[in-house]
């Protein structure tokens, strides 16, 4: 899902929305990580740069979006 200032990354049962925010001072970027079908926020991080938010969201998805392993 994409829109003004928003991009969705997906992996397995998880997704991360990367959004642009503005607190009246400097714009910032953040991601929200959730499981599909759930309103619970698993992870939320704020960044000064868009690229940093995308990279961190991708890493978070990689760790949460792995298939289950036997153990």
Backbone as a chain_set.jsonl record, in Angstrom:
{"seq": "XXXXXXXXXXXXXXXXXXXXXXXXXXXXXXXXXXXXXXXXXXXXXXXXXXXXXXXXXXXXXXXXXXXXXXX", "coords": {"N": [[0.853, -1.168, 0.0], [0.627, 2.138, -0.906], [0.912, 5.64, -0.515], [0.649, 9.218, -0.139], [3.574, 9.966, 1.451], [3.714, 7.414, 2.589], [4.578, 3.999, 2.709], [4.206, 0.521, 2.278], [5.792, -2.358, 3.408], [6.059, -5.85, 3.036], [6.287, -9.133, 4.436], [5.913, -12.488, 4.68], [3.719, -13.189, 7.3], [3.724, -10.623, 8.249], [3.882, -7.007, 8.259], [5.257, -3.778, 7.519], [4.608, -0.441, 7.857], [5.954, 2.4, 6.477], [6.227, 5.659, 7.278], [5.867, 9.226, 6.835], [6.351, 11.828, 9.087], [5.515, 14.875, 10.871], [6.294, 17.152, 13.235], [5.84, 19.814, 13.434], [8.241, 20.988, 13.481], [10.918, 19.736, 12.33], [10.62, 17.496, 9.565], [10.135, 13.938, 9.913], [10.73, 10.372, 9.769], [9.147, 7.209, 10.24], [8.605, 3.781, 11.204], [6.06, 1.293, 11.519], [5.558, -1.824, 12.759], [3.609, -4.679, 12.257], [1.576, -7.639, 12.701], [-0.202, -9.267, 10.133], [-3.7, -8.798, 10.097], [-3.879, -8.079, 12.738], [-4.178, -5.576, 15.268], [-2.233, -4.96, 17.028], [0.783, -3.335, 17.784], [3.967, -4.285, 17.036], [6.525, -3.295, 16.771], [7.977, -0.038, 16.753], [9.634, 2.608, 15.381], [11.509, 5.64, 15.122], [13.006, 7.933, 12.804], [15.45, 10.204, 11.405], [15.908, 10.251, 8.709], [14.56, 9.152, 5.588], [15.613, 6.895, 4.197], [16.956, 5.529, 6.242], [14.795, 4.718, 7.821], [13.488, 2.941, 6.038], [15.494, 0.967, 5.731], [15.759, -0.006, 8.375], [13.15, -0.934, 8.824], [13.042, -2.988, 6.945], [14.987, -4.745, 8.002], [13.773, -5.362, 10.453], [11.454, -6.662, 9.552], [12.658, -8.867, 8.341], [13.593, -10.246, 10.563], [11.26, -10.822, 12.013], [9.646, -11.953, 10.092], [10.49, -14.459, 9.376], [10.154, -17.907, 8.416], [8.784, -20.393, 10.665], [11.058, -22.34, 12.602], [12.18, -25.663, 13.259], [12.947, -26.831, 16.511]], "CA": [[0.0, 0.0, 0.0], [1.41, 3.357, -0.953], [0.174, 6.887, -0.556], [1.554, 10.319, 0.167], [4.348, 9.795, 2.672], [3.506, 6.102, 3.203], [4.905, 2.813, 1.917], [4.063, -0.725, 3.042], [6.656, -3.484, 3.105], [5.438, -7.064, 3.555], [7.049, -10.381, 4.429], [5.176, -13.518, 5.414], [2.524, -12.736, 8.011], [4.014, -9.326, 8.865], [4.064, -5.845, 7.394], [5.749, -2.554, 8.142], [4.275, 0.799, 7.18], [6.954, 3.443, 6.64], [5.453, 6.891, 7.138], [6.503, 10.504, 7.091], [5.679, 12.603, 10.132], [5.972, 16.253, 11.04], [5.864, 17.63, 14.548], [5.845, 21.261, 13.391], [9.637, 21.433, 13.417], [11.556, 19.043, 11.21], [9.961, 16.237, 9.199], [10.82, 12.719, 10.328], [10.199, 9.126, 9.216], [9.035, 6.14, 11.216], [7.902, 2.585, 10.737], [5.215, 0.555, 12.459], [5.562, -3.235, 12.383], [2.453, -5.411, 12.775], [1.207, -8.91, 12.083], [-1.419, -9.109, 9.329], [-4.922, -9.141, 10.801], [-3.79, -7.678, 14.136], [-3.979, -4.153, 15.537], [-1.118, -4.819, 17.96], [2.046, -2.843, 17.24], [5.082, -5.092, 17.501], [7.716, -2.449, 16.831], [7.786, 1.329, 16.264], [10.917, 3.313, 15.448], [11.526, 6.954, 14.486], [14.288, 8.237, 12.171], [15.578, 11.517, 10.773], [16.023, 10.093, 7.262], [13.688, 8.155, 4.983], [16.359, 5.679, 3.893], [17.21, 4.829, 7.507], [13.531, 4.079, 8.214], [13.288, 1.798, 5.149], [16.468, -0.077, 6.061], [15.413, -0.598, 9.673], [11.905, -1.689, 8.652], [13.403, -4.227, 6.242], [15.672, -5.637, 8.951], [12.779, -5.845, 11.419], [10.626, -7.654, 8.862], [13.454, -10.078, 8.13], [13.686, -11.004, 11.806], [9.935, -11.298, 12.41], [8.967, -12.626, 9.004], [11.088, -15.755, 9.058], [9.305, -19.059, 8.671], [9.136, -21.089, 11.902], [12.07, -23.396, 12.473], [12.073, -26.727, 14.27], [14.023, -26.647, 17.453]], "C": [[0.896, 1.227, 0.0], [0.481, 4.548, -1.043], [1.141, 7.997, -0.253], [2.271, 10.08, 1.499], [4.206, 8.441, 3.332], [3.86, 4.997, 2.214], [4.753, 1.597, 2.815], [5.023, -1.773, 2.503], [6.023, -4.715, 3.734], [6.4, -8.236, 3.459], [6.3, -11.387, 5.29], [3.905, -12.955, 6.018], [2.678, -11.346, 8.612], [4.104, -8.221, 7.817], [4.591, -4.686, 8.215], [5.315, -1.382, 7.264], [5.359, 1.809, 7.51], [6.251, 4.754, 6.31], [6.298, 8.119, 7.413], [5.681, 11.239, 8.136], [6.234, 14.012, 10.18], [5.405, 16.758, 12.351], [5.845, 19.156, 14.611], [7.238, 21.841, 13.322], [10.262, 20.845, 12.164], [10.753, 17.795, 10.857], [10.795, 15.048, 9.677], [10.119, 11.533, 9.686], [10.12, 8.097, 10.325], [8.405, 4.917, 10.573], [7.128, 1.98, 11.892], [5.151, -0.876, 11.944], [4.39, -3.94, 13.055], [2.315, -6.755, 12.076], [-0.089, -8.68, 11.318], [-2.628, -9.582, 10.126], [-4.934, -8.738, 12.263], [-3.605, -6.167, 14.239], [-2.795, -3.897, 16.465], [0.139, -4.353, 17.234], [3.172, -3.644, 17.873], [6.322, -4.227, 17.702], [7.379, -1.095, 16.216], [9.099, 2.066, 16.459], [10.83, 4.6, 14.646], [12.932, 7.275, 13.985], [14.263, 9.644, 11.569], [15.576, 11.426, 9.25], [15.136, 8.956, 6.759], [14.415, 6.837, 4.748], [16.65, 4.873, 5.158], [15.955, 4.101, 7.979], [13.26, 2.85, 7.36], [14.235, 0.651, 5.496], [16.114, -0.776, 7.368], [14.131, -1.423, 9.576], [12.18, -3.008, 7.95], [14.092, -5.221, 7.154], [14.689, -6.209, 9.969], [11.885, -6.903, 10.779], [11.395, -8.958, 8.665], [13.522, -10.908, 9.402], [12.335, -11.562, 12.242], [9.272, -12.142, 11.345], [9.577, -13.945, 8.589], [10.082, -16.874, 9.256], [9.714, -19.739, 9.984], [10.176, -22.169, 11.649], [11.865, -24.424, 13.574], [13.206, -26.554, 15.273], [13.8, -27.23, 18.72]], "O": [[1.814, 1.337, 0.813], [-0.616, 4.453, -1.592], [2.34, 7.753, -0.12], [1.632, 10.003, 2.548], [4.534, 8.299, 4.51], [3.493, 5.052, 1.04], [5.13, 1.638, 3.986], [5.065, -2.041, 1.303], [5.504, -4.641, 4.848], [7.213, -8.327, 2.539], [6.082, -11.163, 6.481], [3.109, -12.319, 5.328], [1.839, -10.929, 9.411], [4.369, -8.477, 6.643], [4.402, -4.616, 9.43], [5.62, -1.342, 6.072], [5.654, 2.051, 8.68], [5.743, 4.938, 5.204], [7.303, 8.063, 8.122], [4.452, 11.263, 8.066], [7.282, 14.305, 9.606], [4.191, 16.787, 12.551], [5.835, 19.735, 15.697], [7.407, 23.045, 13.128], [10.141, 21.403, 11.073], [10.257, 17.106, 11.75], [12.013, 15.151, 9.824], [9.034, 11.678, 9.122], [10.934, 8.11, 11.249], [7.755, 5.01, 9.531], [7.481, 2.128, 13.062], [4.733, -1.109, 10.81], [4.194, -3.822, 14.265], [2.868, -6.973, 10.998], [-0.977, -7.976, 11.799], [-2.588, -10.64, 10.756], [-5.902, -9.024, 12.968], [-2.951, -5.556, 13.394], [-2.399, -2.749, 16.666], [0.513, -4.907, 16.2], [3.313, -3.679, 19.095], [7.069, -4.396, 18.666], [6.593, -1.012, 15.273], [9.617, 2.14, 17.574], [10.159, 4.653, 13.615], [13.924, 6.945, 14.635], [13.203, 10.192, 11.268], [15.277, 12.408, 8.57], [14.983, 7.931, 7.424], [13.884, 5.773, 5.067], [16.59, 3.644, 5.128], [16.044, 2.982, 8.485], [12.846, 1.817, 7.887], [13.818, -0.506, 5.547], [16.165, -2.003, 7.453], [14.036, -2.492, 10.178], [11.613, -4.037, 8.318], [13.812, -6.418, 7.089], [14.756, -7.39, 10.311], [11.592, -7.926, 11.398], [10.827, -10.04, 8.812], [13.512, -12.138, 9.339], [12.272, -12.665, 12.785], [8.417, -12.97, 11.66], [9.215, -14.494, 7.548], [9.248, -16.808, 10.159], [10.88, -19.666, 10.371], [10.168, -22.826, 10.608], [11.431, -24.095, 14.678], [14.312, -26.166, 14.897], [14.653, -27.135, 19.602]]}, "num_chains": 1, "name": "protein.A"}
